[in-house]
Amino acid sequence: MSALLPTIKNPHDLKAFSFDQLRQLADEMREELCRPLFDRTVHFASNLGVVELCLALHREFDFSRDRLIWDTGHQIYPHKLITGRYEQFHSIRTRGGIMGYPNPAESEYDLFMTGHAGSSVSTALGLKMGDILNNEEDRHSIAVIGDGAFPSGIVFEAMNNAAGLNKNLIVILNDNKMSICPRVGGVAHSLEQARLAPMLKDVKRHMDRFVKTLSKASDSFERLWEVAKDIVKVSFFGGMLFEKLGFNYIGPIDGHDIPTLTEYLQRVKQAKKPTLLHVLTNKGHGVPSACNDPVKFHTPPVFEKVDNGVISLKKSTSSIAFTDVVSSAIYEQMKKDPKVCVMTAAMCQGNKLEKVREEFPDRFFDVGICESHAVAFAAGLAKTGLKPIVDIYSTFLQRSFDQVFQEVSLQNLPVVFCMDRAGFTGPDGPTHHGSFDVAYMRIFPDLVVMAPGDELDVAPMLEFSLHHSSPTAIRYPKATPARIERTPVPLELGQAEIYEWGTDGCIIAYGSLFGEAVAASKKLREMGLDIGVINARFVKPLDKTTILKAIEQLPLVLTVEEGVKMGGFGSAVLEAANEAGVDASRLQIAAMPDRWVMHADRKEQLAEVGLDTNSMVNKIVEMAKKYNVGTIIETLSTDGKIAS
């Protein structure tokens, strides 16, 4: 049988395919989804679950004109395979390759770079109304959203608005019983009722036959039966919620049956009002290992082999990550103190909180993809005297900015924010980089903001935070923490740690780049420059005594941080110098640039923006040459790199 996937140049080719060919194509696409996992981690189970849905959508609509938004975005891979990117698919999530999320720079079929959950209905509605105002009302607008993202507050805001506008917006609810972890909450319970649909369809079929017999005697009885069926559909199947919101509810239907999907997509095409099509899929469909354990196979380790859909994973050689260190510290604090509780926004596995969930179920809260609620909920817990920890990715905490302000900081409540994935997130790219948390957290009065330089700082920072009377925030990256062998200075509010003092200058590292700074210092000493290192620990309150002393006394100072320059740690240092009247003309700031840094390995990203060890060495050498500081034994090579 000849391969179909390589022949597809754009989605229009699908319109000539038979259903049997589409089924063959779905199998080929699943094989292709496995290939990248033989040398790197990519999103997997979620993509396996939407193959048929993707094919049916592109067969029935023309998305070179119609509008399609994939919510959350990590299930975009099948879409990329049939929208002209098959030949580049091997490069997904690598430097210079295609992105693991939608990317308008890659294709006209990607409209938004979506990496956060819940916004698809809003943007699809905006596209719909924009087309109407541009006299292009015939363009369809579709949002595909998963059941894990569906409880997000913005979804219901958008549906409320859509019902009021009463235009033919199409929302496809991809119901696979999962977020990254199993879904939680009241909406999940409501959707669970829909899973009874196959059983009820059999009952309905037999009742239809019975009613047809009776209807020969009474047309009114048949009409009454049609009304009764609608009532059963929306109440028993869980559709009442959507009908009450003003949406026409259709489903649930089998999301892996292409003919059925095609039939219902043709129906929703004709709708004149907002319509929700409820599609049932299996995360990991078609690959037994992924289907049986969709949590592990959301972004699984590298594959060793695949045999009849059964996957063997390569043994992981990765070291312990900051996330592991933090989760262990949280676990120890919950063992010691019954007032400590923790919440996550549908990221129990990502935050490595499984052990906490198992052993302290009454004090563990998975609130779903509802970050604003998580923070306000934590404020309520804190008000009662509990000690809540909001364990959340930096990029997702941005969604609750107003609650950090209004419910936590303004009330001066002792909520602890553990901000995971602060800094570069490697192949996840710009939607997931924790770039902005320093800038947006340090602006709030009374909120203490800190970052561990290595794993030895983590437990003391959490201990400090849980005994502090005001809100605190701890940021840490998606990386293996350096362990700098030393006897750390005991942690005190607003106190930096002087790792070593230098006569020619120093590198002041805030957080995750402490290890890189120590390595750079060692290289610079070998080159003849006596450069010290300060582990800043705090950005707010800043250790002005130590840091301003360094600026005043040392010829060169370089601050380094894995966050944006504007409003970041270096900015805080300059503000302090300005207030104190200290000359900071020989201070330089190394930070994330004012541009989007694309997906790559984290080490590649650090090198790209000048935040790796060699870049720090180069910067100090350039500064030393400029200001005639010290005696440099080695010089820069012609390409600007340190000679090895």
C-alpha positions, 0 to 999 in steps of 0.5 A: 500500500503506497504511503499517503502522508508524503503526497499531501501538499496542503489540506485541500488534497484531503477532499478527494480521499475516501474514508478508507484512505483517511483511516490509512492516513491516520495510521501513517500520521500516528507512525510519524508522531512517534519518530521525533521521540527516538531522540528527544521529548515532544508532546505525544498523547494529546496529539494521538487523540486528535488525528481523526478530528484534525483530518475531518476538520480539514476535509470539511472546511477550508482553513485557508479562508475559514478560521481554526484555533487550537486551544493550548496548542500542544495538540497541533502536530497532526495539523502541521503534518497536513498543512505543508510541514511534513518534510520539516516535521523531524525538526519539531522543537529543535533550534531552527526547526518548527515549533511544538505549538502553533506559529503564524510565522510557519503557516497561514493555517496557524492564526495564533501562537497558543500555549496557554489554555482557555483563550481559543473561544475568545479569539475565535469569537473575535475572528468571527465578529471581525469577519462580519464587520469586514463583510465576510460573514461566510467565513466559519470560525472554529475553536477546538478546546479540551475538557481540561481547559474548558473550566477556565474562567475566560471560556465562560466569559467568551461563551456568555459574550458569544450567546449575546452576539448570537452568531454562528461560532463553532466550539468543538469540545475535545473530551478525553477525560484529561488535562495533563493529569486527570481532569477535576471539578464540577464541569468534569463531573458534568461531562462525565455524564456524557460518557453514558451516551453510547448506552443510551443510544441503544435505548433510544433506537429501540424507543424510536421504533416503538414510537413510530408504531404508535405515531401512526395513530397519533402525530402529536405523540411523535412530536411529544417524543421529539421534545422528550428526546431533547430534554433527555439529551441536554439533561442526562448527557450534560448538555443543559449547561451549554444550552442554558448559556445560549449554545446549540449543544450537539453530541457527544459523538465518537471523535475517532470515527471519521464518517461520523465526524464528517456528518456532524461537522456538515451539520454544524456548518449550517448552524445559525447560532453559537454551536458546541459539538461535543467530541469524545476522544481517547488521549493516546489513541492508537498507541496502547502504551500512551492510551493506558498511561496518558499522563506519562506519555503527555511528554514522555522520555525518549523512546527505545523502540515501538513494537505493535504500539507497545513502547519501550522507553530509554532509561533516563540518565537525567539528574534531579531537577529544581522541581524535584528539590522544591517538591521534596521541600514542600513535602517535608514542610507538610509533614512538619506543619499541618497548616501547610497546604499546596495547590496546583493548576492542573499540573500535579505531575509537572510540579512533581506533587504526586507524593504530596497528593497521595499522603496529604489529600486533604491539604492538596488542591488541584484547581484545574486550569484556573490560575486566577481562582488558585491565587484568590483561593489561596488568599482565603486559606491564608486569611484563616491562618493556614499556610498556602503554597501556590505551586505554579509555572511562572508563565501561568502565574501571569494569568492571575496578576490581578489576584496577586495584587488585589487578594494577596498583596493588598491584603498582605496575606502570607501566600507562598508562590513557588514559580516553576519554569522561571527563565528559559524552558527549552523546546517549549519556547516563548509561550512557556518561558518564565521571562517576566515574573521578576518584573511583575512580582517585585512591583507589589508592596510587602511581597518578598521576591527571591531565587535560589542560586542552587539546591542548597538555597531551596529548603531554607527559602521555603522554610523562611517563606512559611514563617514570614508574615507577608507574601513571598515568591520563589522562582526557579528554572526548568533545569538541573540545579548546580550544587556549589559546594560550600557552607551557605550563609544562613538565609535572612530577609534581604541578605545576599551571600558573598561566595567569594570576593574579587579585587578586579570585580564581581559577578552578581548572580540572581538565581539560576545562573549562580553556577554559571557565574562560579564557573566563569569566575574560575575561568577568569582567575585562570586568565589573571582576573580576580573576579568574585561572585555574589549569590544575590538570593533576593531581588526584593528586598535587595541587599543594598549594603552588599551590592552597593559596596561591590559597585563602589569598591570594585572596578567591574560589576556584572549582574546576571539573571534569567529574566527580562532586563526591563524591570528585572534584577539588574534594574533593581540594582541600578535603582538602588545605586541611583537612590544612594547616589552611587556611580554605577557607570562600570556596571553591566546587566546581562539578562533576557533581551527585549525580543522573543527567544524561540524554542531550542535547548536551554543551553543553546538559548543561554548562549544565544542571549549571552547568559552562559559561562563563556558569554560571562567570561567574554563580557568581563574580559571586554569590560576589563580591556575597556577600563584597563583593569587587571592583567589578562593572560589569555585574549579573545580569539578572532571569533570573539570566543575565549581561546580554549 
